[in-house]
Amino acid sequence: MTQNTPQIHIIGAGISGLIAAQVLEQQGYAPTIIEATNRAGGRVKTDSVEGYQLDRGFQVLLTAYPYAKKYLDFEALSLQPFLPGAVIFRNGKQITIGDPLRKLSLLFPTLFAKVGNFSDKLRILRLNNALKTKSLEEIFTTPETTTQQYLEEKGFSAPMITDFFKPFYSGIFLETALATSSRMFEFVYKMFGSGYAALPKAGIEAISQQLVSRLQKTTFLFNTRVEKVEEGRIICEGDKIIESDYTVIATAPHKLLPQATSKKIAWKRCDALYFEINQRNIQPPIIGLVADKEALINNVFYHTSLAMATKGGKELLSVTVVKPHTLPLTDLIKKVEEELAHYCNIKGGRFIKHYAIEQALPQLEGLQNALQPGATQQTETIFLAGDYLLNASLNAAMVAGEQAALDIVATLKK
């Protein structure tokens, strides 16, 4: 390499890789992103099917994420906010609960909702107040327990945990036992309380597209699958070799870098199914939760309750399945349709598309919110980036991408 023009490559055009490229550009470098698929975005993508916007899995942006505020233009994304609450389907009825301090119309439904007891609602207020003043640094240095144990220790009743916390956070954590770290629960709870959940008007991929649009000196190599990374070179499918002075692996590293076996990631999966519905039975933009422990469905959401860039002809419903199952697709669709009718009184929907998301979220322990300088450096010239280095969130993906770029810059300055 020459001193002023190092060849820097980033493997993976997900959020971490795009942030790494942006930071490198800001420092005067012109990286190349190598991406296995035909466009940027990673897990943050939206497809257009029959005029409908289908996000690849039900996803939201939490506007309180510190790094989302740093790297995204919320106004340009035309964010469409959700109501701060949920509709719970239980015993064939709809029960609405939410945060009346942020949406006054939720006050009486929440007070009189037969979810938990009055003491549970007081505990929620106390939890809100406690986490508002608890810093992210404090959250991620507090000893970890499971979310289930955390809620029990806070005194929440079993019905409150079963009917609200479990279905709501199972949909976020993509596991049904609330075995996820209490640090992640506090972090997500604080983010919900400090901002709002929203979707860009053009779908979740608008986030990725906005990041791509800001890159002026970055080159993209799409449809290029990397098989192995070595010092000074990247080996792609078909034995194509790319010389590289510095490489950021912004995807799961263990298949590309044999020495990174300690970074092998266990993944949580889920199923996302989309249906066209004639008429929605939840009018405001609020998530629907299925609280019955026998149900396969975890949550439902009418995307057409929000303003969308393209809306198709009728109502668009997404259904998320978190529980493990072995059903073939035809049986899964049939089971979901039966449960929509039984639990949610949603009938006559037309199936549009199914996403089996095998690598939806990394399964992690020892969660952190920040990386020390040099923490992303794996070898002399190879660096890692991705939410798996910290915690399973969009915020963490951005933190890791930024730190990987800064670590390369620091290495170059040496």
Buried (B, 14 or more C-beta within 10 A) or exposed (E): EEEEEBBBBBBBBBBBBBBBBBBBBEEEBBBBBBBBBEBBBBBBBBBBEBEBBBBBBBBBBBBBBBBBEEBBEBEEBBBBBBBBBBBBBBEEEBBBBBBBEBBEEBEEBBEEBEBBEEEBBEBBEEBBEEBEEBEBEEBBEBEBBBBBEBBBEBEBBEBBBBBBBBBBBBBBBBBBEBEBBBBBBBBBBBBBBBBBBBBBBBBBBBBBBBBBEBBEEBEBBEEBEBEEBBEBBBBBEEEEEBEBBBBBBBBBBBBBBEEBEEBEBEBBBBBBBBBBBEEBBBEBBBBBBBBBEEBBBBBBBBBBBBEBEEBBEBBBBBBBBBBEEEBEEEEBBEBBBEBBEBBBEBEEBEBBBBBBBEEBBBBBEEBBBEBEEEBBBBEEBBBBBBBBBBBBBBBBBBBBBBBBBBBBBEBBEE
